[in-house]
Amino acid sequence: GKEPGSGKKDGKEPETARDKRREAAAAERRRGGEEEEVSDKKKRDEIEEARKLRDTIYQSRFQETKKISLAVGQEVRCQDQGSMYPATVKEVDTTHRMQRVLLHFQGWHSRFDQWLPVDSPRITLKTKGGGASPRKR
């Protein structure tokens, strides 16, 4: 037989808890081989589906945008914290994939200026007939 504490295994019975865990993990891997293949295919399908969705969203960003052209100095109305305020277009930036504008809120310090996409639902063209004066926050 085998003497206790000799540190040698006969290959039939794990000696320590770690050996038992290793043996259980190896058995699980042997059993789960087919399941892993199905799982990997499922993951690949999910990734492909996510890519298609991302591409669709990306393309729709260009196809469905409102064709609004804003010019420097143009007056608009912009929603900020739930209220509409008169604003002026200070800059137009077309270097990115989407056009964006820098809006200056009339009567406010320039630190409150905001960059927004041209097609943002927060921006509306100013209508004739004036608008609400900005309230100080």
Order of alpha helices (4+ residues) and beta strands (2+ residues): alpha-alpha-beta-beta-beta-beta-beta
